[in-house]
């Protein structure tokens, strides 16, 4: 990793990339999202202050654990202007993100478990499969795949008739541990 003399207070995008391990294109993206900032020289070149190194490290660490960029931007915006995240900032933010990460882990575990079920079943039923049709509120009322149109003032959706009607397969019904066709 190239060393940058202490007397240099601003880094080129190439120096920032080399020191942070982030690609130049990632740094441009982070800048476009307001995660880091630069100033432009008279020759229109980007110059980043040295604290951008810590901000990039903060962003990359948060991304590695699955924190969305919008949430990272909000966290950085809470810091006093120009200040880089400190160890205390990271500890505080990681505590606040923990419940979000725990919930995401639960969702991923459920997804993994359902994926195993679907690999064994193979039907990927649009009526009951939680992978191909997650959170299907209308599926509780009607079987099969349909384009549902909500009518104003009506809780019940209008649905055209579907071929097959979503009937259980005689060879792979719910009793066999499978989904409906």
C-alpha positions as CSV (number, residue, x, y, z in Angstrom):
1,X,0.0,0.0,0.0
2,X,1.5,3.3,-1.0
3,X,2.4,5.7,1.8
4,X,1.3,9.3,1.5
5,X,3.5,11.8,3.3
6,X,1.7,13.5,6.3
7,X,2.3,16.9,4.8
8,X,-0.1,16.1,1.9
9,X,-3.5,17.0,3.1
10,X,-5.4,16.2,-0.1
11,X,-5.4,13.0,-2.1
12,X,-6.1,12.4,-5.8
13,X,-8.8,9.8,-6.6
14,X,-6.0,7.4,-7.6
15,X,-4.2,7.8,-4.2
16,X,-7.5,7.4,-2.4
17,X,-8.3,4.3,-4.3
18,X,-4.8,2.8,-3.7
19,X,-5.0,3.5,0.1
20,X,-8.6,2.5,0.6
21,X,-8.7,-0.5,-1.6
22,X,-11.8,0.8,-3.3
23,X,-12.0,1.1,-7.1
24,X,-11.9,4.6,-8.6
25,X,-15.4,3.9,-10.0
26,X,-16.6,3.0,-6.5
27,X,-15.2,6.3,-5.2
28,X,-16.9,8.3,-7.9
29,X,-20.2,6.4,-7.1
30,X,-19.8,7.1,-3.3
31,X,-19.3,10.8,-4.2
32,X,-22.3,10.8,-6.4
33,X,-24.3,9.4,-3.5
34,X,-23.0,12.0,-1.0
35,X,-21.0,9.6,1.1
36,X,-17.7,11.4,0.4
37,X,-16.9,14.7,-1.1
38,X,-14.1,16.3,-3.1
39,X,-13.1,19.7,-4.3
40,X,-12.1,20.4,-7.9
41,X,-8.7,21.9,-8.8
42,X,-8.4,24.6,-11.5
43,X,-7.7,21.7,-13.9
44,X,-11.0,20.1,-12.8
45,X,-9.3,17.2,-11.0
46,X,-10.8,15.8,-7.8
47,X,-9.0,16.3,-4.6
48,X,-10.2,14.5,-1.4
49,X,-9.2,15.5,2.1
50,X,-7.4,12.8,4.1
51,X,-10.5,12.1,6.2
52,X,-12.1,10.6,3.1
53,X,-10.0,7.5,3.9
54,X,-11.8,6.9,7.1
55,X,-15.2,7.6,5.5
56,X,-14.5,5.1,2.7
57,X,-13.4,2.5,5.3
58,X,-16.6,3.2,7.2
59,X,-18.8,2.9,4.1
60,X,-17.1,-0.4,3.0
61,X,-17.3,-1.9,6.4
62,X,-21.0,-1.1,6.7
63,X,-21.7,-2.4,3.2
64,X,-19.9,-5.7,4.0
65,X,-22.4,-6.3,6.8
66,X,-25.3,-5.5,4.5
67,X,-26.2,-1.9,5.5
68,X,-27.9,-0.1,2.5
69,X,-26.1,3.0,1.2
70,X,-29.0,5.2,2.0
71,X,-28.8,4.2,5.7
72,X,-25.0,4.8,5.6
73,X,-25.5,8.2,4.1
74,X,-28.0,9.1,6.8
75,X,-25.5,8.0,9.5
76,X,-22.7,10.1,8.0
77,X,-25.1,13.1,7.7
78,X,-25.6,12.9,11.5
79,X,-22.0,13.6,12.2
80,X,-20.8,17.2,12.7
81,X,-19.8,18.7,9.4
82,X,-16.5,17.5,8.1
83,X,-15.9,15.1,11.0
84,X,-14.9,11.5,10.2
85,X,-16.6,8.6,12.0
86,X,-14.8,7.6,15.2
87,X,-14.7,4.3,17.0
88,X,-17.5,5.6,19.2
89,X,-19.6,6.5,16.2
90,X,-19.1,3.0,14.7
91,X,-20.0,1.4,18.1
92,X,-23.2,3.6,18.4
93,X,-24.3,3.0,14.8
94,X,-23.5,-0.8,14.9
95,X,-25.7,-1.1,18.0
96,X,-28.6,0.7,16.1
97,X,-28.1,-1.5,13.0
98,X,-28.0,-4.7,15.0
99,X,-31.7,-5.2,15.1
100,X,-32.0,-4.5,11.4
101,X,-29.3,-7.1,10.7
102,X,-30.9,-9.6,13.0
103,X,-34.2,-9.3,11.2
104,X,-32.4,-9.7,7.8
105,X,-30.7,-12.8,9.1
106,X,-34.1,-14.2,10.2
107,X,-35.5,-13.5,6.7
108,X,-32.5,-15.1,5.0
109,X,-32.8,-18.2,7.2
110,X,-36.5,-18.5,6.3
111,X,-35.6,-18.0,2.6
112,X,-33.0,-20.7,2.8
113,X,-35.4,-23.1,4.5
114,X,-38.1,-22.5,1.9
115,X,-35.5,-22.8,-0.9
116,X,-34.7,-26.3,0.4
117,X,-38.4,-27.1,0.4
118,X,-38.8,-25.9,-3.2
119,X,-35.8,-27.8,-4.4
120,X,-37.4,-31.0,-3.0
121,X,-40.8,-30.1,-4.4
122,X,-39.9,-28.4,-7.6
123,X,-43.3,-27.0,-8.4
124,X,-42.8,-23.3,-7.6
125,X,-46.6,-22.9,-7.3
126,X,-47.8,-19.4,-7.9
127,X,-50.5,-20.1,-5.4
128,X,-48.5,-21.2,-2.4
129,X,-44.8,-20.9,-3.1
130,X,-43.2,-18.3,-0.8
131,X,-40.2,-17.9,-3.2
132,X,-42.1,-17.2,-6.4
133,X,-45.0,-15.4,-4.8
134,X,-44.0,-14.0,-1.4
135,X,-46.4,-12.2,0.9
136,X,-49.4,-13.0,-1.4
137,X,-52.4,-11.5,0.5
138,X,-54.7,-12.2,-2.4
139,X,-53.7,-15.8,-2.5
140,X,-55.6,-16.3,0.8
141,X,-58.8,-15.6,-1.1
142,X,-58.2,-17.0,-4.6
143,X,-56.0,-19.8,-6.1
144,X,-53.8,-19.6,-9.1
145,X,-52.0,-16.7,-10.8
146,X,-54.1,-13.8,-12.0
147,X,-53.8,-10.1,-12.8
148,X,-55.7,-8.5,-9.9
149,X,-57.4,-5.2,-10.3
150,X,-58.6,-3.4,-7.2
151,X,-61.9,-1.7,-7.6
152,X,-62.5,1.5,-5.7
153,X,-64.5,1.1,-2.7
154,X,-64.2,-2.7,-2.8
155,X,-62.0,-4.9,-0.7
156,X,-62.4,-7.9,-3.0
157,X,-60.4,-7.8,-6.2
158,X,-61.8,-8.5,-9.6
159,X,-60.0,-11.6,-11.1
160,X,-60.5,-13.3,-14.5
161,X,-60.9,-17.0,-14.5
162,X,-57.7,-19.0,-14.8
163,X,-57.2,-22.2,-16.7
164,X,-56.9,-25.1,-14.3
165,X,-58.3,-23.1,-11.4
166,X,-55.2,-23.8,-9.3
167,X,-56.5,-27.3,-8.4
168,X,-54.2,-29.5,-6.4
169,X,-52.2,-32.0,-8.6
170,X,-53.5,-35.6,-8.0
171,X,-49.9,-36.8,-7.7
172,X,-48.4,-33.9,-5.8
173,X,-51.0,-32.5,-3.4
174,X,-50.5,-30.8,-0.1
175,X,-50.7,-34.1,1.7
176,X,-47.5,-35.2,0.0
177,X,-45.7,-32.1,1.3
178,X,-45.8,-30.3,-2.0
179,X,-47.4,-27.1,-3.3
180,X,-50.4,-26.8,-5.5
181,X,-49.8,-26.6,-9.3
